[in-house]
Amino acid sequence: MLENEHPSDKNLLYSVNKVFLFLILLYLPVSELFIHTLESYTSYPDKTIFWFSHFYEPVVVLLIVSNFIIALFKKKLAFTSVDIVAVAFLLWTLVCVFIHPSEMQRGLESLRFTALPFIFYLFARLSNCANAKKIALFYVGVAGLISTVGVVEYFFLPANWLTSYFGISNFGFGQNALVSTNQASSFLAGPNQLASYLIFPLFYALHRAVISKKLFKNWSTYFIVPITLALILTFSRSAILGTALGVIIFFITLPKESRPKIPAMILFFAVAFAFVVSYVMYFGGTITDLLTHGASSVQHASSTEMATKTALGSNASGLILGRGIGTAGPAALKFGGYMPENYYLQILFETGIIGLLLFAGFFVFALKKFFRGSKVLFAVIVALLVNAFFLHIFSDNPAMAVSVFILMAVAISTELKTKAVGYSVRLTKN
């Protein structure tokens, strides 16, 4: 969104932007742990805990305003098609709040669920940070540690170990009871959140392994095993399905010189999956339970069917303009509403056909750009879009959504900046 800057433009605000980006990538995966720690160890009221744990929300808005004013003053603003649609979607979500005045309080409180990834995309584009490789590797490093905790807790720690050992209640491994076996969750809000959070790190680490002449030349490749195992141990069907499709795309788009490594990668995934499933079955789990998650499949299908009928059965105004922010998805748990178990249905409910088209347009333009510039991000986005058919992943998992949107923005900035100086450097360049 910023035009290509001269090195002398890297002032104090640039440094603050960069530090804040890395802080967010580090903090969000453990933000739920932080919330439950405050709840367990302090007597602070809920409102105080909320603002302690969501400190980044007013900060990012302040930084966006500061960066925008400075860029406007210096006449450094330049928009790509992805930026334009992102801004349009954000503006439309605000309209959706104000066209439902009777639900304005719900809309304003719920806006953060829908808008947060796009807000961070906007901030990252305005930040002038254009080192996509460094951001990607930082994400992989944090995710590698998070996934290692997920694997260790599953095989070596008792259920509810955070409660037993540290007194942190109602959080972590052992809290989820959809299947007969425990599901890895590490420090994220749940197994599904951990699974989608690990999709980008898995693809990026795989790419680093593929392009390296020596398998363990790059430290990020050491995390392939724990990331893969942790993702499988979540038993998140939608994330595994999305990852499988993404892997196929990843293989297809590999350069010819790297394709001889495909059989070894397929064998690795097959062995990892077989090992986990065999382990679960040995301790009493069943394939049927892993596929259906008990009664959750029936409930999931029922919720989606009901939400679809309600959304499509709305009057013309409700269908085109939406029923208001917060009427579906995670916000509905607090305010009442629908849980369609499908992010596209949630967007349709909240923002109508107009919002859904803007949301889809954002990813269409992004996929077009990354197909040319970053096959890794292209495969990751496809995997996440498949995942979103079954879960509210972009609103109930800020650790993933914000991290990926930041990466998308920084990758675009990197491409624009490197083209301007006469050479091309991709996110996936070794």
C-alpha positions in Angstrom: 0.0 0.0 0.0 3.0 2.2 0.5 5.0 3.1 -2.5 8.5 1.8 -2.5 10.4 3.6 0.2 14.0 4.8 0.3 16.1 3.4 3.1 16.2 6.8 4.7 12.4 6.5 5.3 13.0 3.8 7.9 12.3 6.1 10.9 11.1 5.4 14.4 7.6 4.5 13.2 9.1 1.9 10.9 10.9 0.4 13.8 7.8 0.4 15.9 5.8 -1.3 13.1 8.4 -4.0 12.7 8.6 -4.8 16.4 4.8 -4.8 16.7 4.5 -7.3 13.8 7.0 -9.7 15.4 5.3 -9.3 18.8 1.9 -10.2 17.4 3.3 -13.3 15.7 4.8 -14.3 19.0 1.9 -13.3 21.3 -1.3 -14.5 19.5 -0.5 -18.3 19.6 -0.3 -18.0 23.4 -2.9 -15.4 24.0 -5.5 -17.9 25.1 -3.0 -19.3 27.6 -2.4 -15.8 28.9 -6.2 -15.2 29.3 -6.7 -18.4 31.3 -3.6 -17.7 33.4 -5.0 -14.3 34.4 -8.3 -15.9 35.2 -6.7 -18.6 37.3 -4.1 -16.5 39.1 -5.8 -13.1 39.5 -9.1 -11.7 40.7 -9.3 -9.1 38.0 -12.7 -8.5 36.5 -13.5 -9.9 33.1 -13.3 -6.5 31.5 -9.8 -5.9 32.8 -8.6 -9.3 31.7 -10.1 -8.6 28.2 -8.2 -5.4 27.7 -5.0 -6.8 29.2 -5.1 -9.7 26.7 -6.4 -7.7 23.7 -4.0 -4.8 24.1 -3.0 -5.1 20.5 -6.4 -4.1 19.1 -6.3 -0.4 20.0 -2.6 -0.3 19.3 -3.0 -1.6 15.7 -5.7 0.9 15.0 -3.5 3.7 16.3 -0.6 2.5 14.2 -2.8 2.3 11.1 -3.9 5.9 11.6 -0.3 7.0 12.2 1.1 5.2 9.1 -1.8 6.4 6.9 -1.4 10.0 7.9 2.4 10.0 7.3 2.0 8.1 4.0 -0.7 10.5 2.8 1.5 13.5 3.8 4.5 12.1 1.9 2.2 11.0 -1.0 3.5 7.5 -0.7 0.2 5.6 -1.0 -0.2 3.1 -3.8 -2.9 0.4 -3.8 -2.9 -3.1 -5.4 -6.1 -4.8 -6.3 -5.8 -6.9 -3.2 -5.5 -3.8 -1.0 -8.6 -2.2 -2.6 -10.8 -5.1 -2.0 -9.5 -5.5 1.6 -10.3 -1.9 2.3 -13.7 -2.2 0.6 -14.6 -5.2 2.8 -13.5 -3.4 6.0 -15.7 -0.4 5.0 -18.6 -2.7 4.2 -18.4 -4.3 7.6 -18.7 -0.9 9.2 -21.8 -0.2 7.0 -23.3 -3.5 8.1 -23.0 -2.3 11.8 -24.7 1.0 11.2 -27.6 -0.2 8.9 -28.8 -2.3 11.9 -29.1 0.4 14.6 -31.1 -1.8 16.9 -28.2 -4.3 16.9 -25.4 -1.7 17.0 -24.0 -2.7 20.3 -23.8 -6.3 19.2 -22.3 -5.2 15.9 -19.6 -3.0 17.4 -18.6 -5.7 19.9 -18.6 -8.4 17.3 -16.8 -6.4 14.5 -13.4 -7.5 15.8 -14.1 -11.2 15.0 -14.9 -10.4 11.3 -12.6 -7.5 10.7 -9.4 -8.3 12.7 -7.4 -10.2 10.0 -8.2 -7.5 7.4 -7.2 -4.8 9.9 -3.8 -6.5 10.4 -3.5 -7.0 6.6 -4.0 -3.2 6.2 -1.5 -2.5 9.0 1.2 -4.8 7.5 0.8 -3.2 4.1 1.1 0.3 5.6 4.0 -0.7 7.8 6.6 -0.6 5.0 8.0 -4.0 6.3 9.1 -5.9 3.2 11.1 -8.9 4.5 8.7 -11.7 3.8 11.3 -14.4 4.3 12.2 -13.2 7.8 8.5 -13.0 8.8 7.9 -16.5 7.4 10.8 -18.0 9.2 9.8 -16.4 12.5 6.3 -17.8 12.1 7.8 -21.3 11.4 10.0 -21.0 14.5 7.1 -20.1 16.8 4.9 -22.8 15.3 7.7 -25.4 15.6 7.9 -24.8 19.4 4.1 -24.8 19.7 3.8 -28.0 17.7 6.5 -29.7 19.8 4.5 -28.9 22.9 1.4 -30.5 21.2 3.3 -33.7 20.4 4.9 -33.9 23.9 1.7 -33.4 25.7 -0.1 -36.0 23.6 2.5 -38.8 24.1 4.0 -38.0 27.5 1.7 -35.7 29.6 -1.6 -36.5 31.3 -4.8 -34.8 30.2 -5.4 -31.4 31.8 -1.7 -31.2 32.6 -1.9 -27.4 32.6 -4.4 -27.6 35.5 -2.6 -30.4 37.3 0.9 -28.9 37.1 0.3 -25.1 36.9 -3.2 -24.5 38.2 -4.5 -23.1 34.9 -8.1 -24.2 34.8 -10.5 -25.0 31.9 -7.8 -24.8 29.2 -5.6 -26.9 27.0 -5.0 -30.6 26.4 -7.9 -32.8 27.6 -10.5 -30.1 27.5 -11.9 -31.3 24.1 -14.1 -34.3 24.2 -15.4 -34.7 20.6 -13.6 -38.0 20.1 -12.8 -40.9 22.4 -9.1 -40.0 22.3 -7.5 -36.7 23.4 -6.7 -34.2 20.7 -3.5 -32.1 20.7 -4.1 -28.4 21.3 -0.9 -27.1 22.7 -1.3 -23.5 23.8 -4.0 -22.6 21.3 -7.8 -22.4 22.0 -8.4 -26.0 20.7 -7.4 -28.7 18.3 -9.0 -27.1 15.2 -7.2 -23.8 16.0 -3.9 -25.6 16.3 -4.4 -27.5 13.1 -5.1 -24.5 10.9 -2.4 -22.5 12.6 0.2 -25.1 11.5 -0.7 -25.2 7.9 1.5 -22.4 6.7 4.5 -23.5 8.7 4.2 -27.0 7.4 4.2 -25.9 3.7 7.0 -23.4 4.2 9.2 -25.9 6.0 8.5 -28.5 3.3 9.5 -26.0 0.7 12.7 -25.1 2.4 13.5 -28.8 2.6 12.7 -29.3 -1.1 14.9 -26.4 -2.4 17.9 -27.3 -0.2 20.5 -29.6 -1.6 21.1 -30.9 1.9 17.9 -31.8 3.8 18.9 -30.3 7.1 20.8 -27.3 5.8 17.9 -25.0 6.9 16.9 -25.2 10.6 13.2 -24.8 9.7 13.2 -28.3 8.2 13.9 -29.8 11.7 10.3 -28.8 12.6 8.7 -30.7 9.8 8.2 -33.8 12.0 6.7 -32.2 15.1 4.5 -29.9 12.9 3.2 -32.8 10.9 2.6 -35.0 13.9 0.9 -32.2 15.9 -1.4 -31.4 12.9 -2.5 -35.0 12.6 -2.9 -35.4 16.4 -5.5 -32.7 16.4 -7.7 -35.0 14.3 -9.2 -31.9 12.7 -10.8 -33.4 9.7 -11.3 -30.1 7.8 -7.7 -29.0 8.4 -6.3 -32.4 7.3 -8.6 -32.3 4.2 -7.5 -28.8 3.3 -3.8 -29.7 3.9 -4.1 -32.8 1.7 -5.5 -30.7 -1.2 -2.8 -28.0 -0.6 -0.1 -30.7 -0.7 -1.3 -31.9 -4.0 -1.2 -28.4 -5.4 2.3 -27.9 -3.8 3.6 -31.1 -5.5 2.1 -30.0 -8.9 3.7 -26.6 -8.8 7.1 -27.8 -7.7 9.9 -27.1 -10.3 11.1 -30.1 -12.2 14.4 -30.4 -10.4 12.6 -30.8 -7.1 10.0 -33.4 -8.2 12.2 -36.5 -7.6 11.7 -35.7 -3.8 7.9 -36.1 -4.1 7.9 -39.9 -3.4 9.9 -39.4 -0.2 7.5 -36.7 1.0 4.5 -38.9 0.3 6.1 -41.7 2.1 6.8 -39.4 5.1 3.2 -38.3 5.3 1.9 -41.8 4.9 4.1 -43.2 7.7 3.3 -40.3 10.0 -0.5 -40.7 9.5 -0.3 -44.5 9.8 1.8 -44.2 13.0 -0.7 -41.9 14.7 -3.8 -43.9 13.6 -2.2 -47.2 14.8 -1.3 -45.6 18.1 -4.8 -44.4 18.7 -6.3 -47.7 17.7 -3.9 -49.6 20.0 -5.2 -47.6 22.9 -8.9 -48.2 22.1 -9.7 -45.5 19.5 -11.7 -46.4 16.4 -11.5 -45.2 12.8 -15.2 -44.5 12.8 -14.8 -42.2 15.8 -11.9 -40.3 14.2 -14.0 -39.8 11.0 -17.3 -38.8 12.6 -16.1 -37.3 15.9 -19.0 -39.0 17.7 -22.2 -37.1 17.3 -20.5 -33.9 16.1 -20.8 -34.8 12.4 -24.6 -35.0 12.7 -24.7 -31.7 14.8 -22.4 -30.1 12.3 -24.5 -31.0 9.3 -27.7 -30.0 11.1 -26.3 -26.6 12.0 -25.0 -25.9 8.5 -28.3 -27.0 7.0 -30.4 -24.8 9.3 -28.1 -21.8 8.7 -28.2 -22.3 5.0 -32.0 -22.4 4.9 -32.3 -19.4 7.1 -29.7 -17.3 5.1 -31.2 -18.2 1.7 -34.8 -17.8 3.1 -34.1 -14.2 4.2 -35.9 -11.3 2.6 -34.1 -9.5 -0.2 -32.7 -6.9 2.1 -31.3 -9.5 4.5 -29.8 -11.6 1.7 -28.1 -8.7 0.0 -27.1 -6.6 3.0 -26.8 -9.2 5.6 -28.5 -9.7 9.0 -25.8 -7.7 10.9 -22.3 -8.3 12.3 -22.4 -10.8 15.2 -25.5 -12.7 14.1 -23.5 -15.7 13.2 -20.2 -17.4 14.1 -18.3 -17.1 17.4 -20.1 -13.9 18.5 -23.3 -15.8 18.5 -22.1 -17.8 21.5 -22.4 -14.6 23.5 -25.2 -12.7 21.8 -27.3 -15.5 20.4 -27.6 -16.4 16.7 -26.5 -19.0 14.3 -23.4 -21.2 14.3 -23.3 -22.3 10.6 -20.0 -24.2 11.0 -19.0 -22.6 7.6 -17.2 -19.4 7.4 -18.7 -18.4 4.0 -22.2 -18.8 5.5 -21.1 -16.7 8.5 -20.0 -13.9 6.1 -23.3 -14.2 4.2 -25.3 -14.0 7.4 -23.3 -11.0 8.7 -22.6 -9.0 5.6 -24.9 -10.4 2.9 -24.1 -11.1 -0.7 -22.2 -7.9 -1.1 -19.8 -8.8 1.8 -19.4 -12.4 0.6 -18.5 -11.1 -2.9 -15.9 -8.7 -1.4 -14.5 -11.5 0.8 -14.3 -13.8 -2.2 -12.8 -11.1 -4.4 -10.0 -10.5 -1.8 -8.9 -14.1 -2.1 -9.4 -14.3 -5.8 -7.0 -11.4 -6.4 -4.6 -12.8 -3.7 -4.6 -16.2 -5.3 -3.9 -14.7 -8.7 -1.0 -12.7 -7.3 0.5 -15.6 -5.3 0.2 -18.1 -8.1 2.7 -16.0 -10.0 4.8 -15.0 -7.0 4.6 -17.5 -4.2 3.4 -21.0 -4.8 3.6 -21.8 -1.1 1.2 -19.0 -0.1 -1.1 -20.1 -3.0 -1.2 -23.7 -1.7 -1.7 -22.5 1.9 -4.6 -20.2 1.0 -6.3 -23.0 -0.9 -5.9 -25.3 2.1 -7.4 -22.7 4.4 -10.3 -21.9 2.1 -11.2 -25.6 2.1 -10.9 -25.6 5.9 -13.2 -22.6 6.1 -16.0 -24.7 4.5 -16.4 -26.5 7.8 -15.2 -24.1 10.5 -15.2 -20.4 11.4 -11.4 -20.4 11.1 -10.9 -16.7 10.1 -12.9 -15.4 13.1 -12.3 -17.9 15.9 -8.6 -18.4 15.3 -6.8 -15.0 15.3 -3.4 -16.8 15.8 -3.7 -18.3 12.3 -5.8 -15.6 10.5 -3.7 -12.6 11.6 -0.4 -14.4 11.0 -1.4 -15.5 7.5 -2.9 -12.1 6.6 0.3 -10.4 7.8 2.4 -12.8 5.7 0.2 -12.1 2.6 0.6 -8.3 3.1 4.4 -8.5 3.7 4.8 -10.8 0.7 3.0 -8.3 -1.5 5.2 -5.5 -0.2 8.3 -7.5 -0.7 7.4 -8.3 -4.3 6.5 -4.6 -5.1 9.7 -3.3 -3.5 12.1 -5.8 -5.1 10.5 -5.3 -8.6 11.1 -1.5 -8.1 14.9 -2.0 -7.7 15.2 -4.2 -10.7 15.2 -7.8 -9.4 12.7 -10.3 -8.1 12.8 -12.0 -4.7 10.1 -14.4 -3.8 8.8 -15.4 -0.4 10.1 -18.8 -1.1 13.5 -18.0 -2.3 16.2 -19.9 -0.4 
